[in-house]
Amino acid sequence: MLRGLVYDACFTITATSAMSGRDVWTRSRERMRRFPELFASCSTEAAVYGRCVVATTTGKQELNKDLCVKEFTALKTCFTSALKRGPRN
């Protein structure tokens, strides 16, 4: 579940930042190839977000949009920063 949420966050950031120009999907695919690197560089934020999701969905409670907003924002900020740093060679 966490991997899906993190993937969605990364894709949203990628798709939003790549929507102008001709090669939208090419740029988006290139950034998605970097997902493992981005995930590794944001592992602390991802773990904190994951713990929040697990803690708030204990039992049959559904995850609501604003329950882990602080943690999600930190993760999104980390992904955005990692994208701006560019590829690591």
PyMOL Python script that loads the backbone (N, CA, C, O; Angstrom):
from pymol import cmd

cmd.read_pdbstr("""\
ATOM      1  N   MET A   1       0.824  -1.190   0.000  1.00  0.00           N
ATOM      2  CA  MET A   1       0.000   0.000   0.000  1.00  0.00           C
ATOM      3  C   MET A   1       0.866   1.251   0.000  1.00  0.00           C
ATOM      4  O   MET A   1       0.605   2.190  -0.752  1.00  0.00           O
ATOM      5  N   LEU A   2       1.901   1.268   0.844  1.00  0.00           N
ATOM      6  CA  LEU A   2       2.782   2.421   0.905  1.00  0.00           C
ATOM      7  C   LEU A   2       3.464   2.645  -0.436  1.00  0.00           C
ATOM      8  O   LEU A   2       3.571   3.780  -0.900  1.00  0.00           O
ATOM      9  N   ARG A   3       3.928   1.559  -1.066  1.00  0.00           N
ATOM     10  CA  ARG A   3       4.603   1.698  -2.354  1.00  0.00           C
ATOM     11  C   ARG A   3       3.667   2.351  -3.364  1.00  0.00           C
ATOM     12  O   ARG A   3       4.097   3.199  -4.146  1.00  0.00           O
ATOM     13  N   GLY A   4       2.398   1.968  -3.355  1.00  0.00           N
ATOM     14  CA  GLY A   4       1.432   2.567  -4.266  1.00  0.00           C
ATOM     15  C   GLY A   4       1.212   4.037  -3.984  1.00  0.00           C
ATOM     16  O   GLY A   4       1.121   4.842  -4.911  1.00  0.00           O
ATOM     17  N   LEU A   5       1.126   4.396  -2.715  1.00  0.00           N
ATOM     18  CA  LEU A   5       0.933   5.792  -2.354  1.00  0.00           C
ATOM     19  C   LEU A   5       2.155   6.626  -2.716  1.00  0.00           C
ATOM     20  O   LEU A   5       2.025   7.744  -3.214  1.00  0.00           O
ATOM     21  N   VAL A   6       3.328   6.086  -2.469  1.00  0.00           N
ATOM     22  CA  VAL A   6       4.550   6.805  -2.810  1.00  0.00           C
ATOM     23  C   VAL A   6       4.674   6.924  -4.322  1.00  0.00           C
ATOM     24  O   VAL A   6       5.064   7.977  -4.828  1.00  0.00           O
ATOM     25  N   TYR A   7       4.350   5.867  -5.044  1.00  0.00           N
ATOM     26  CA  TYR A   7       4.356   5.908  -6.506  1.00  0.00           C
ATOM     27  C   TYR A   7       3.405   6.990  -6.995  1.00  0.00           C
ATOM     28  O   TYR A   7       3.758   7.772  -7.878  1.00  0.00           O
ATOM     29  N   ASP A   8       2.201   7.042  -6.429  1.00  0.00           N
ATOM     30  CA  ASP A   8       1.237   8.061  -6.821  1.00  0.00           C
ATOM     31  C   ASP A   8       1.783   9.458  -6.567  1.00  0.00           C
ATOM     32  O   ASP A   8       1.623  10.352  -7.399  1.00  0.00           O
ATOM     33  N   ALA A   9       2.430   9.650  -5.417  1.00  0.00           N
ATOM     34  CA  ALA A   9       2.999  10.959  -5.096  1.00  0.00           C
ATOM     35  C   ALA A   9       4.073  11.336  -6.100  1.00  0.00           C
ATOM     36  O   ALA A   9       4.104  12.466  -6.588  1.00  0.00           O
ATOM     37  N   CYS A  10       4.941  10.407  -6.406  1.00  0.00           N
ATOM     38  CA  CYS A  10       6.024  10.666  -7.346  1.00  0.00           C
ATOM     39  C   CYS A  10       5.474  10.931  -8.738  1.00  0.00           C
ATOM     40  O   CYS A  10       5.931  11.849  -9.419  1.00  0.00           O
ATOM     41  N   PHE A  11       4.494  10.134  -9.170  1.00  0.00           N
ATOM     42  CA  PHE A  11       3.924  10.318 -10.493  1.00  0.00           C
ATOM     43  C   PHE A  11       3.216  11.653 -10.584  1.00  0.00           C
ATOM     44  O   PHE A  11       3.307  12.326 -11.611  1.00  0.00           O
ATOM     45  N   THR A  12       2.508  12.055  -9.532  1.00  0.00           N
ATOM     46  CA  THR A  12       1.817  13.339  -9.529  1.00  0.00           C
ATOM     47  C   THR A  12       2.816  14.474  -9.682  1.00  0.00           C
ATOM     48  O   THR A  12       2.608  15.391 -10.476  1.00  0.00           O
ATOM     49  N   ILE A  13       3.889  14.410  -8.926  1.00  0.00           N
ATOM     50  CA  ILE A  13       4.927  15.434  -9.019  1.00  0.00           C
ATOM     51  C   ILE A  13       5.530  15.427 -10.422  1.00  0.00           C
ATOM     52  O   ILE A  13       5.720  16.483 -11.025  1.00  0.00           O
ATOM     53  N   THR A  14       5.828  14.240 -10.936  1.00  0.00           N
ATOM     54  CA  THR A  14       6.443  14.108 -12.247  1.00  0.00           C
ATOM     55  C   THR A  14       5.509  14.617 -13.334  1.00  0.00           C
ATOM     56  O   THR A  14       5.918  15.405 -14.187  1.00  0.00           O
ATOM     57  N   ALA A  15       4.269  14.178 -13.310  1.00  0.00           N
ATOM     58  CA  ALA A  15       3.323  14.562 -14.345  1.00  0.00           C
ATOM     59  C   ALA A  15       3.049  16.062 -14.304  1.00  0.00           C
ATOM     60  O   ALA A  15       2.952  16.702 -15.351  1.00  0.00           O
ATOM     61  N   THR A  16       2.926  16.620 -13.119  1.00  0.00           N
ATOM     62  CA  THR A  16       2.649  18.039 -12.981  1.00  0.00           C
ATOM     63  C   THR A  16       3.802  18.871 -13.509  1.00  0.00           C
ATOM     64  O   THR A  16       3.584  19.853 -14.219  1.00  0.00           O
ATOM     65  N   SER A  17       5.030  18.491 -13.171  1.00  0.00           N
ATOM     66  CA  SER A  17       6.179  19.284 -13.574  1.00  0.00           C
ATOM     67  C   SER A  17       6.551  19.061 -15.035  1.00  0.00           C
ATOM     68  O   SER A  17       7.348  19.826 -15.578  1.00  0.00           O
ATOM     69  N   ALA A  18       6.006  18.045 -15.686  1.00  0.00           N
ATOM     70  CA  ALA A  18       6.390  17.737 -17.060  1.00  0.00           C
ATOM     71  C   ALA A  18       5.266  17.968 -18.058  1.00  0.00           C
ATOM     72  O   ALA A  18       5.341  17.452 -19.173  1.00  0.00           O
ATOM     73  N   MET A  19       4.244  18.708 -17.714  1.00  0.00           N
ATOM     74  CA  MET A  19       3.082  18.822 -18.570  1.00  0.00           C
ATOM     75  C   MET A  19       3.268  19.779 -19.744  1.00  0.00           C
ATOM     76  O   MET A  19       2.443  19.758 -20.658  1.00  0.00           O
ATOM     77  N   SER A  20       4.293  20.605 -19.769  1.00  0.00           N
ATOM     78  CA  SER A  20       4.458  21.510 -20.888  1.00  0.00           C
ATOM     79  C   SER A  20       5.482  20.942 -21.862  1.00  0.00           C
ATOM     80  O   SER A  20       6.420  20.257 -21.456  1.00  0.00           O
ATOM     81  N   GLY A  21       5.302  21.224 -23.133  1.00  0.00           N
ATOM     82  CA  GLY A  21       6.254  20.766 -24.134  1.00  0.00           C
ATOM     83  C   GLY A  21       5.794  19.535 -24.879  1.00  0.00           C
ATOM     84  O   GLY A  21       4.770  18.934 -24.553  1.00  0.00           O
ATOM     85  N   ARG A  22       6.577  19.163 -25.900  1.00  0.00           N
ATOM     86  CA  ARG A  22       6.216  18.048 -26.774  1.00  0.00           C
ATOM     87  C   ARG A  22       6.469  16.687 -26.158  1.00  0.00           C
ATOM     88  O   ARG A  22       5.673  15.768 -26.349  1.00  0.00           O
ATOM     89  N   ASP A  23       7.540  16.541 -25.437  1.00  0.00           N
ATOM     90  CA  ASP A  23       7.969  15.228 -24.970  1.00  0.00           C
ATOM     91  C   ASP A  23       7.548  14.945 -23.527  1.00  0.00           C
ATOM     92  O   ASP A  23       8.354  14.501 -22.709  1.00  0.00           O
ATOM     93  N   VAL A  24       6.304  15.204 -23.238  1.00  0.00           N
ATOM     94  CA  VAL A  24       5.791  15.026 -21.879  1.00  0.00           C
ATOM     95  C   VAL A  24       6.029  13.605 -21.387  1.00  0.00           C
ATOM     96  O   VAL A  24       6.559  13.412 -20.293  1.00  0.00           O
ATOM     97  N   TRP A  25       5.652  12.629 -22.165  1.00  0.00           N
ATOM     98  CA  TRP A  25       5.736  11.249 -21.707  1.00  0.00           C
ATOM     99  C   TRP A  25       7.166  10.748 -21.672  1.00  0.00           C
ATOM    100  O   TRP A  25       7.500   9.908 -20.837  1.00  0.00           O
ATOM    101  N   THR A  26       8.013  11.238 -22.549  1.00  0.00           N
ATOM    102  CA  THR A  26       9.422  10.848 -22.524  1.00  0.00           C
ATOM    103  C   THR A  26      10.065  11.328 -21.230  1.00  0.00           C
ATOM    104  O   THR A  26      10.757  10.564 -20.557  1.00  0.00           O
ATOM    105  N   ARG A  27       9.840  12.580 -20.885  1.00  0.00           N
ATOM    106  CA  ARG A  27      10.402  13.122 -19.636  1.00  0.00           C
ATOM    107  C   ARG A  27       9.809  12.414 -18.427  1.00  0.00           C
ATOM    108  O   ARG A  27      10.518  12.122 -17.464  1.00  0.00           O
ATOM    109  N   SER A  28       8.522  12.141 -18.476  1.00  0.00           N
ATOM    110  CA  SER A  28       7.872  11.465 -17.363  1.00  0.00           C
ATOM    111  C   SER A  28       8.449  10.058 -17.171  1.00  0.00           C
ATOM    112  O   SER A  28       8.731   9.647 -16.045  1.00  0.00           O
ATOM    113  N   ARG A  29       8.621   9.327 -18.272  1.00  0.00           N
ATOM    114  CA  ARG A  29       9.202   7.985 -18.183  1.00  0.00           C
ATOM    115  C   ARG A  29      10.615   8.022 -17.622  1.00  0.00           C
ATOM    116  O   ARG A  29      10.986   7.168 -16.817  1.00  0.00           O
ATOM    117  N   GLU A  30      11.396   8.992 -18.034  1.00  0.00           N
ATOM    118  CA  GLU A  30      12.768   9.114 -17.538  1.00  0.00           C
ATOM    119  C   GLU A  30      12.777   9.357 -16.029  1.00  0.00           C
ATOM    120  O   GLU A  30      13.584   8.772 -15.306  1.00  0.00           O
ATOM    121  N   ARG A  31      11.898  10.202 -15.567  1.00  0.00           N
ATOM    122  CA  ARG A  31      11.834  10.458 -14.125  1.00  0.00           C
ATOM    123  C   ARG A  31      11.352   9.233 -13.366  1.00  0.00           C
ATOM    124  O   ARG A  31      11.820   8.965 -12.259  1.00  0.00           O
ATOM    125  N   MET A  32      10.416   8.483 -13.953  1.00  0.00           N
ATOM    126  CA  MET A  32       9.933   7.286 -13.270  1.00  0.00           C
ATOM    127  C   MET A  32      11.016   6.217 -13.198  1.00  0.00           C
ATOM    128  O   MET A  32      11.029   5.414 -12.265  1.00  0.00           O
ATOM    129  N   ARG A  33      11.919   6.197 -14.167  1.00  0.00           N
ATOM    130  CA  ARG A  33      13.057   5.268 -14.099  1.00  0.00           C
ATOM    131  C   ARG A  33      13.931   5.579 -12.886  1.00  0.00           C
ATOM    132  O   ARG A  33      14.617   4.702 -12.362  1.00  0.00           O
ATOM    133  N   ARG A  34      13.898   6.824 -12.452  1.00  0.00           N
ATOM    134  CA  ARG A  34      14.694   7.238 -11.298  1.00  0.00           C
ATOM    135  C   ARG A  34      13.986   6.964  -9.972  1.00  0.00           C
ATOM    136  O   ARG A  34      14.532   7.252  -8.907  1.00  0.00           O
ATOM    137  N   PHE A  35      12.786   6.415 -10.031  1.00  0.00           N
ATOM    138  CA  PHE A  35      12.010   6.194  -8.812  1.00  0.00           C
ATOM    139  C   PHE A  35      12.784   5.456  -7.720  1.00  0.00           C
ATOM    140  O   PHE A  35      12.734   5.891  -6.569  1.00  0.00           O
ATOM    141  N   PRO A  36      13.492   4.370  -8.011  1.00  0.00           N
ATOM    142  CA  PRO A  36      14.229   3.694  -6.936  1.00  0.00           C
ATOM    143  C   PRO A  36      15.249   4.608  -6.243  1.00  0.00           C
ATOM    144  O   PRO A  36      15.417   4.555  -5.025  1.00  0.00           O
ATOM    145  N   GLU A  37      15.921   5.440  -7.031  1.00  0.00           N
ATOM    146  CA  GLU A  37      16.881   6.392  -6.452  1.00  0.00           C
ATOM    147  C   GLU A  37      16.166   7.428  -5.585  1.00  0.00           C
ATOM    148  O   GLU A  37      16.622   7.758  -4.490  1.00  0.00           O
ATOM    149  N   LEU A  38      15.046   7.934  -6.086  1.00  0.00           N
ATOM    150  CA  LEU A  38      14.277   8.917  -5.321  1.00  0.00           C
ATOM    151  C   LEU A  38      13.765   8.306  -4.025  1.00  0.00           C
ATOM    152  O   LEU A  38      13.833   8.919  -2.959  1.00  0.00           O
ATOM    153  N   PHE A  39      13.252   7.089  -4.138  1.00  0.00           N
ATOM    154  CA  PHE A  39      12.727   6.415  -2.954  1.00  0.00           C
ATOM    155  C   PHE A  39      13.828   6.213  -1.920  1.00  0.00           C
ATOM    156  O   PHE A  39      13.610   6.416  -0.726  1.00  0.00           O
ATOM    157  N   ALA A  40      15.006   5.813  -2.379  1.00  0.00           N
ATOM    158  CA  ALA A  40      16.130   5.592  -1.462  1.00  0.00           C
ATOM    159  C   ALA A  40      16.562   6.895  -0.794  1.00  0.00           C
ATOM    160  O   ALA A  40      16.904   6.904   0.389  1.00  0.00           O
ATOM    161  N   SER A  41      16.546   7.985  -1.540  1.00  0.00           N
ATOM    162  CA  SER A  41      16.983   9.251  -0.955  1.00  0.00           C
ATOM    163  C   SER A  41      15.943   9.836  -0.003  1.00  0.00           C
ATOM    164  O   SER A  41      16.257  10.741   0.771  1.00  0.00           O
ATOM    165  N   CYS A  42      14.724   9.338  -0.050  1.00  0.00           N
ATOM    166  CA  CYS A  42      13.652   9.830   0.825  1.00  0.00           C
ATOM    167  C   CYS A  42      13.144   8.722   1.743  1.00  0.00           C
ATOM    168  O   CYS A  42      11.984   8.742   2.154  1.00  0.00           O
ATOM    169  N   SER A  43      13.994   7.768   2.062  1.00  0.00           N
ATOM    170  CA  SER A  43      13.542   6.608   2.837  1.00  0.00           C
ATOM    171  C   SER A  43      13.057   6.981   4.239  1.00  0.00           C
ATOM    172  O   SER A  43      12.118   6.371   4.749  1.00  0.00           O
ATOM    173  N   THR A  44      13.682   7.964   4.857  1.00  0.00           N
ATOM    174  CA  THR A  44      13.246   8.376   6.196  1.00  0.00           C
ATOM    175  C   THR A  44      11.834   8.945   6.146  1.00  0.00           C
ATOM    176  O   THR A  44      10.978   8.572   6.949  1.00  0.00           O
ATOM    177  N   GLU A  45      11.594   9.851   5.200  1.00  0.00           N
ATOM    178  CA  GLU A  45      10.269  10.463   5.058  1.00  0.00           C
ATOM    179  C   GLU A  45       9.220   9.421   4.674  1.00  0.00           C
ATOM    180  O   GLU A  45       8.085   9.469   5.147  1.00  0.00           O
ATOM    181  N   ALA A  46       9.609   8.477   3.811  1.00  0.00           N
ATOM    182  CA  ALA A  46       8.685   7.419   3.408  1.00  0.00           C
ATOM    183  C   ALA A  46       8.322   6.531   4.593  1.00  0.00           C
ATOM    184  O   ALA A  46       7.169   6.124   4.735  1.00  0.00           O
ATOM    185  N   ALA A  47       9.298   6.231   5.440  1.00  0.00           N
ATOM    186  CA  ALA A  47       9.036   5.397   6.617  1.00  0.00           C
ATOM    187  C   ALA A  47       8.103   6.103   7.594  1.00  0.00           C
ATOM    188  O   ALA A  47       7.192   5.487   8.147  1.00  0.00           O
ATOM    189  N   VAL A  48       8.334   7.391   7.802  1.00  0.00           N
ATOM    190  CA  VAL A  48       7.468   8.162   8.710  1.00  0.00           C
ATOM    191  C   VAL A  48       6.046   8.200   8.166  1.00  0.00           C
ATOM    192  O   VAL A  48       5.087   8.017   8.915  1.00  0.00           O
ATOM    193  N   TYR A  49       5.909   8.435   6.869  1.00  0.00           N
ATOM    194  CA  TYR A  49       4.582   8.454   6.250  1.00  0.00           C
ATOM    195  C   TYR A  49       3.921   7.076   6.356  1.00  0.00           C
ATOM    196  O   TYR A  49       2.735   6.974   6.668  1.00  0.00           O
ATOM    197  N   GLY A  50       4.681   6.040   6.099  1.00  0.00           N
ATOM    198  CA  GLY A  50       4.153   4.682   6.196  1.00  0.00           C
ATOM    199  C   GLY A  50       3.674   4.344   7.593  1.00  0.00           C
ATOM    200  O   GLY A  50       2.618   3.733   7.759  1.00  0.00           O
ATOM    201  N   ARG A  51       4.450   4.742   8.609  1.00  0.00           N
ATOM    202  CA  ARG A  51       4.016   4.502  10.001  1.00  0.00           C
ATOM    203  C   ARG A  51       2.733   5.250  10.312  1.00  0.00           C
ATOM    204  O   ARG A  51       1.865   4.733  11.015  1.00  0.00           O
ATOM    205  N   CYS A  52       2.609   6.465   9.791  1.00  0.00           N
ATOM    206  CA  CYS A  52       1.380   7.232  10.013  1.00  0.00           C
ATOM    207  C   CYS A  52       0.186   6.538   9.364  1.00  0.00           C
ATOM    208  O   CYS A  52      -0.877   6.429   9.975  1.00  0.00           O
ATOM    209  N   VAL A  53       0.357   6.070   8.138  1.00  0.00           N
ATOM    210  CA  VAL A  53      -0.728   5.382   7.436  1.00  0.00           C
ATOM    211  C   VAL A  53      -1.147   4.129   8.199  1.00  0.00           C
ATOM    212  O   VAL A  53      -2.338   3.880   8.384  1.00  0.00           O
ATOM    213  N   VAL A  54      -0.175   3.347   8.638  1.00  0.00           N
ATOM    214  CA  VAL A  54      -0.475   2.123   9.392  1.00  0.00           C
ATOM    215  C   VAL A  54      -1.188   2.465  10.695  1.00  0.00           C
ATOM    216  O   VAL A  54      -2.174   1.821  11.054  1.00  0.00           O
ATOM    217  N   ALA A  55      -0.694   3.471  11.397  1.00  0.00           N
ATOM    218  CA  ALA A  55      -1.283   3.846  12.686  1.00  0.00           C
ATOM    219  C   ALA A  55      -2.713   4.365  12.547  1.00  0.00           C
ATOM    220  O   ALA A  55      -3.544   4.137  13.426  1.00  0.00           O
ATOM    221  N   THR A  56      -3.001   5.057  11.455  1.00  0.00           N
ATOM    222  CA  THR A  56      -4.335   5.644  11.300  1.00  0.00           C
ATOM    223  C   THR A  56      -5.327   4.714  10.629  1.00  0.00           C
ATOM    224  O   THR A  56      -6.517   5.023  10.570  1.00  0.00           O
ATOM    225  N   THR A  57      -4.862   3.581  10.123  1.00  0.00           N
ATOM    226  CA  THR A  57      -5.781   2.658   9.459  1.00  0.00           C
ATOM    227  C   THR A  57      -5.881   1.331  10.204  1.00  0.00           C
ATOM    228  O   THR A  57      -6.227   0.311   9.608  1.00  0.00           O
ATOM    229  N   THR A  58      -5.586   1.337  11.484  1.00  0.00           N
ATOM    230  CA  THR A  58      -5.701   0.131  12.288  1.00  0.00           C
ATOM    231  C   THR A  58      -7.170  -0.285  12.341  1.00  0.00           C
ATOM    232  O   THR A  58      -8.055   0.553  12.512  1.00  0.00           O
ATOM    233  N   GLY A  59      -7.410  -1.539  12.198  1.00  0.00           N
ATOM    234  CA  GLY A  59      -8.795  -2.031  12.187  1.00  0.00           C
ATOM    235  C   GLY A  59      -9.419  -1.779  10.838  1.00  0.00           C
ATOM    236  O   GLY A  59      -8.786  -1.988   9.803  1.00  0.00           O
ATOM    237  N   LYS A  60     -10.656  -1.331  10.844  1.00  0.00           N
ATOM    238  CA  LYS A  60     -11.377  -1.099   9.595  1.00  0.00           C
ATOM    239  C   LYS A  60     -11.433   0.365   9.197  1.00  0.00           C
ATOM    240  O   LYS A  60     -12.129   0.726   8.249  1.00  0.00           O
ATOM    241  N   GLN A  61     -10.706   1.209   9.913  1.00  0.00           N
ATOM    242  CA  GLN A  61     -10.712   2.631   9.579  1.00  0.00           C
ATOM    243  C   GLN A  61     -10.051   2.862   8.225  1.00  0.00           C
ATOM    244  O   GLN A  61      -8.983   2.312   7.954  1.00  0.00           O
ATOM    245  N   GLU A  62     -10.670   3.661   7.383  1.00  0.00           N
ATOM    246  CA  GLU A  62     -10.111   3.979   6.075  1.00  0.00           C
ATOM    247  C   GLU A  62      -9.177   5.176   6.195  1.00  0.00           C
ATOM    248  O   GLU A  62      -9.342   6.019   7.076  1.00  0.00           O
ATOM    249  N   LEU A  63      -8.214   5.238   5.316  1.00  0.00           N
ATOM    250  CA  LEU A  63      -7.299   6.369   5.281  1.00  0.00           C
ATOM    251  C   LEU A  63      -8.013   7.554   4.656  1.00  0.00           C
ATOM    252  O   LEU A  63      -8.458   7.485   3.510  1.00  0.00           O
ATOM    253  N   ASN A  64      -8.119   8.614   5.389  1.00  0.00           N
ATOM    254  CA  ASN A  64      -8.727   9.835   4.881  1.00  0.00           C
ATOM    255  C   ASN A  64      -7.641  10.795   4.432  1.00  0.00           C
ATOM    256  O   ASN A  64      -6.501  10.711   4.889  1.00  0.00           O
ATOM    257  N   LYS A  65      -7.988  11.688   3.554  1.00  0.00           N
ATOM    258  CA  LYS A  65      -7.028  12.574   2.899  1.00  0.00           C
ATOM    259  C   LYS A  65      -6.134  13.330   3.872  1.00  0.00           C
ATOM    260  O   LYS A  65      -4.925  13.388   3.646  1.00  0.00           O
ATOM    261  N   ASP A  66      -6.654  13.898   4.921  1.00  0.00           N
ATOM    262  CA  ASP A  66      -5.877  14.794   5.763  1.00  0.00           C
ATOM    263  C   ASP A  66      -5.311  14.159   7.034  1.00  0.00           C
ATOM    264  O   ASP A  66      -4.768  14.872   7.877  1.00  0.00           O
ATOM    265  N   LEU A  67      -5.421  12.848   7.192  1.00  0.00           N
ATOM    266  CA  LEU A  67      -4.922  12.224   8.414  1.00  0.00           C
ATOM    267  C   LEU A  67      -3.399  12.277   8.526  1.00  0.00           C
ATOM    268  O   LEU A  67      -2.874  12.452   9.626  1.00  0.00           O
ATOM    269  N   CYS A  68      -2.697  12.135   7.438  1.00  0.00           N
ATOM    270  CA  CYS A  68      -1.226  12.114   7.449  1.00  0.00           C
ATOM    271  C   CYS A  68      -0.668  13.216   6.552  1.00  0.00           C
ATOM    272  O   CYS A  68       0.374  13.038   5.922  1.00  0.00           O
ATOM    273  N   VAL A  69      -1.353  14.339   6.495  1.00  0.00           N
ATOM    274  CA  VAL A  69      -0.968  15.409   5.572  1.00  0.00           C
ATOM    275  C   VAL A  69       0.432  15.950   5.870  1.00  0.00           C
ATOM    276  O   VAL A  69       1.181  16.245   4.939  1.00  0.00           O
ATOM    277  N   LYS A  70       0.795  16.083   7.128  1.00  0.00           N
ATOM    278  CA  LYS A  70       2.123  16.600   7.475  1.00  0.00           C
ATOM    279  C   LYS A  70       3.212  15.659   6.968  1.00  0.00           C
ATOM    280  O   LYS A  70       4.208  16.105   6.399  1.00  0.00           O
ATOM    281  N   GLU A  71       3.024  14.371   7.173  1.00  0.00           N
ATOM    282  CA  GLU A  71       3.993  13.373   6.745  1.00  0.00           C
ATOM    283  C   GLU A  71       4.058  13.269   5.220  1.00  0.00           C
ATOM    284  O   GLU A  71       5.134  13.129   4.640  1.00  0.00           O
ATOM    285  N   PHE A  72       2.882  13.339   4.581  1.00  0.00           N
ATOM    286  CA  PHE A  72       2.842  13.284   3.124  1.00  0.00           C
ATOM    287  C   PHE A  72       3.526  14.505   2.516  1.00  0.00           C
ATOM    288  O   PHE A  72       4.257  14.387   1.532  1.00  0.00           O
ATOM    289  N   THR A  73       3.289  15.670   3.097  1.00  0.00           N
ATOM    290  CA  THR A  73       3.918  16.894   2.607  1.00  0.00           C
ATOM    291  C   THR A  73       5.432  16.808   2.708  1.00  0.00           C
ATOM    292  O   THR A  73       6.143  17.237   1.798  1.00  0.00           O
ATOM    293  N   ALA A  74       5.929  16.255   3.808  1.00  0.00           N
ATOM    294  CA  ALA A  74       7.384  16.086   3.958  1.00  0.00           C
ATOM    295  C   ALA A  74       7.923  15.136   2.887  1.00  0.00           C
ATOM    296  O   ALA A  74       8.989  15.384   2.323  1.00  0.00           O
ATOM    297  N   LEU A  75       7.206  14.064   2.606  1.00  0.00           N
ATOM    298  CA  LEU A  75       7.634  13.107   1.582  1.00  0.00           C
ATOM    299  C   LEU A  75       7.594  13.751   0.203  1.00  0.00           C
ATOM    300  O   LEU A  75       8.526  13.587  -0.583  1.00  0.00           O
ATOM    301  N   LYS A  76       6.543  14.469  -0.094  1.00  0.00           N
ATOM    302  CA  LYS A  76       6.414  15.147  -1.382  1.00  0.00           C
ATOM    303  C   LYS A  76       7.522  16.176  -1.569  1.00  0.00           C
ATOM    304  O   LYS A  76       8.089  16.291  -2.656  1.00  0.00           O
ATOM    305  N   THR A  77       7.831  16.920  -0.520  1.00  0.00           N
ATOM    306  CA  THR A  77       8.916  17.903  -0.566  1.00  0.00           C
ATOM    307  C   THR A  77      10.247  17.218  -0.836  1.00  0.00           C
ATOM    308  O   THR A  77      11.059  17.716  -1.616  1.00  0.00           O
ATOM    309  N   CYS A  78      10.471  16.086  -0.199  1.00  0.00           N
ATOM    310  CA  CYS A  78      11.697  15.332  -0.419  1.00  0.00           C
ATOM    311  C   CYS A  78      11.792  14.868  -1.867  1.00  0.00           C
ATOM    312  O   CYS A  78      12.845  15.018  -2.487  1.00  0.00           O
ATOM    313  N   PHE A  79      10.718  14.309  -2.422  1.00  0.00           N
ATOM    314  CA  PHE A  79      10.724  13.871  -3.816  1.00  0.00           C
ATOM    315  C   PHE A  79      10.966  15.050  -4.758  1.00  0.00           C
ATOM    316  O   PHE A  79      11.740  14.936  -5.707  1.00  0.00           O
ATOM    317  N   THR A  80      10.317  16.164  -4.502  1.00  0.00           N
ATOM    318  CA  THR A  80      10.490  17.346  -5.344  1.00  0.00           C
ATOM    319  C   THR A  80      11.940  17.819  -5.322  1.00  0.00           C
ATOM    320  O   THR A  80      12.511  18.145  -6.363  1.00  0.00           O
ATOM    321  N   SER A  81      12.525  17.852  -4.138  1.00  0.00           N
ATOM    322  CA  SER A  81      13.928  18.253  -4.020  1.00  0.00           C
ATOM    323  C   SER A  81      14.845  17.287  -4.753  1.00  0.00           C
ATOM    324  O   SER A  81      15.788  17.708  -5.423  1.00  0.00           O
ATOM    325  N   ALA A  82      14.572  16.003  -4.628  1.00  0.00           N
ATOM    326  CA  ALA A  82      15.390  14.995  -5.303  1.00  0.00           C
ATOM    327  C   ALA A  82      15.277  15.135  -6.817  1.00  0.00           C
ATOM    328  O   ALA A  82      16.270  14.974  -7.526  1.00  0.00           O
ATOM    329  N   LEU A  83      14.081  15.431  -7.321  1.00  0.00           N
ATOM    330  CA  LEU A  83      13.903  15.632  -8.760  1.00  0.00           C
ATOM    331  C   LEU A  83      14.678  16.846  -9.248  1.00  0.00           C
ATOM    332  O   LEU A  83      15.272  16.815 -10.326  1.00  0.00           O
ATOM    333  N   LYS A  84      14.672  17.913  -8.459  1.00  0.00           N
ATOM    334  CA  LYS A  84      15.365  19.135  -8.845  1.00  0.00           C
ATOM    335  C   LYS A  84      16.872  18.981  -8.845  1.00  0.00           C
ATOM    336  O   LYS A  84      17.570  19.659  -9.599  1.00  0.00           O
ATOM    337  N   ARG A  85      17.383  18.083  -7.994  1.00  0.00           N
ATOM    338  CA  ARG A  85      18.836  17.856  -7.949  1.00  0.00           C
ATOM    339  C   ARG A  85      19.344  17.257  -9.243  1.00  0.00           C
ATOM    340  O   ARG A  85      20.523  17.398  -9.569  1.00  0.00           O
ATOM    341  N   GLY A  86      18.481  16.594  -9.982  1.00  0.00           N
ATOM    342  CA  GLY A  86      18.879  15.999 -11.255  1.00  0.00           C
ATOM    343  C   GLY A  86      19.494  14.626 -11.067  1.00  0.00           C
ATOM    344  O   GLY A  86      19.646  14.139  -9.947  1.00  0.00           O
ATOM    345  N   PRO A  87      19.846  14.012 -12.195  1.00  0.00           N
ATOM    346  CA  PRO A  87      20.399  12.667 -12.123  1.00  0.00           C
ATOM    347  C   PRO A  87      21.767  12.637 -11.444  1.00  0.00           C
ATOM    348  O   PRO A  87      22.575  13.557 -11.574  1.00  0.00           O
ATOM    349  N   ARG A  88      21.988  11.575 -10.737  1.00  0.00           N
ATOM    350  CA  ARG A  88      23.294  11.370 -10.097  1.00  0.00           C
ATOM    351  C   ARG A  88      24.127  10.502 -11.004  1.00  0.00           C
ATOM    352  O   ARG A  88      23.707   9.418 -11.409  1.00  0.00           O
ATOM    353  N   ASN A  89      25.295  10.978 -11.314  1.00  0.00           N
ATOM    354  CA  ASN A  89      26.204  10.186 -12.164  1.00  0.00           C
ATOM    355  C   ASN A  89      27.440   9.808 -11.410  1.00  0.00           C
ATOM    356  O   ASN A  89      28.318   9.142 -11.959  1.00  0.00           O
TER     357      ASN A  89
END
""", "prot")
cmd.dss("prot")
cmd.show_as("cartoon", "prot")
cmd.util.cbc("prot")
cmd.orient("prot")
